[in-house]
Every structure is written in structure tokens, then in C-alpha cells.
């Protein structure tokens, strides 16, 4: 199969590219001459492609900037995919995005999902919970003086390698024309996962939980960010990931 991995130099994309060795893989990113905002290189990249995997990301929270990024990038890929006859468009999204609404990143991802679902191309949307690799940044973003104040809500974080494995499997399978959700094997509070990561990094600030604390500015309830229905569970436990990271 010829598979184009858009965002193939990033945290998830690089892992997907590595897993797809043996296929005809195109690593599409600005660094490799493919820019989904300007359109440069996109048509050539998707020519002859069986599947396009979109794992692009723009980690900003300004509503106009992030919405413009995801909608422009997605339209560019979908338009090129229709012209090239792509048979499967795979996009990475977020567990809970269908239940939450907040100007900025979440609404931008929701708009991206909608564009893909309404594109007419066969597709699969893979919604993932938060990655283990992002827990440090989540803790840093919740710092308030000498404390880290986290939402009194649950996470079910997953290893980036497990996300990549699922995406590679989806990309080489028939399109679902729907959504598959993936998560880690363990559910627990924000503090359960973030406090040990901070401590391992030498950050010994007090970790607190508060019902009023927000998730990157988004008000959430206890189960906002975890699957409510069937989900594929990655095999990597938090303790295993932590031990591997420390080593």
C-alpha cells in the first residue's frame, strides 16, 4: 500500500512511519516539502495513495489561529485526496471532543472531524485520550505558585507508541466511515498520573485537585476526557511507561 503520513515527523507521526515500513510510505511534513497550509507539495504527495493519515497538530489555543490551521490543512488534504482518488482518510482526534465545546483547540478539532465526515471520502476518525508524553506539560500548565492545581476529573492516558500502533493498523484496514476510540489500560485522577511524573522530574510542588480547576481553560466534569463506550485499550501501563522513561 502507498500510505501518506501527514505530520510524519511529529510525536505520533514518526512512530507511524516507522511501523509502516514494508509499505510505500510518504513522510509528509513541511520539513519534507509538504505544507498543508500553503498546499505546496500536497498533490504530488497524495498521487497514487491508497490512504492518507493526518496526524498534524498545532498546539496553540488562540481560537482564530488554531481553527484556521485545522480547517485549512484538512480542506487541503481532502481536496487533494478526492482528486487523487484516495480510498481511506484517517484522522487523529480527541476522546471527549464530541461532548465538550470550548472556543479554541477543542472546537477546532471538532470542525476538523466534521470536514472529514462530510467530505465524501471513506474515512476513519481515531479519537485518543491524552498521551503519557504530555503529562509533564499538563502539570506545568496547572501550576499556581507553589502548588499544582489539577481538575478533580479522570484521565485514561495512553502511550504514544500505542496510539501509533492503532493508527497504523487502521490505515492498513478498511475504512470504518466512523469513529474508533483508544485509551490506556488504566483510569485514574489527574493527580494519580501527573504527580509521579512531576516528582520524577524533580518538581516537588504540592499537587492538589479542585472541582473548579480547568483543563487548558476548558471546564470539565469527571468523565469528560475518558471513553464512555467501547474503546481499544493500549497495552502499556503507566508504571511500565514510567520505568522505561526513567531508564
Secondary structure, DSSP 8 states (H G I E B T S, - for coil): -EEEEETTTSTTHHHHHHHTTTSEEEEESGGGT--TTT-TTHHHHHTT-SEEEE--------HHHHHHHHHHHHHHHHHHHHHHT-SEEEEEEETTTTT---TTHHHHHHHHHHHHHTSSS-EEEEEE--BGGGHHHHHHHTEETTEEEEESSEE--B-HHHHHHHHHHHHTS---SEEEEEE-S--EEHHHHHHHHHHHTT---EEEEETT--BTTB---TTTTS-SS--EE-S--HHHHHHHHH-
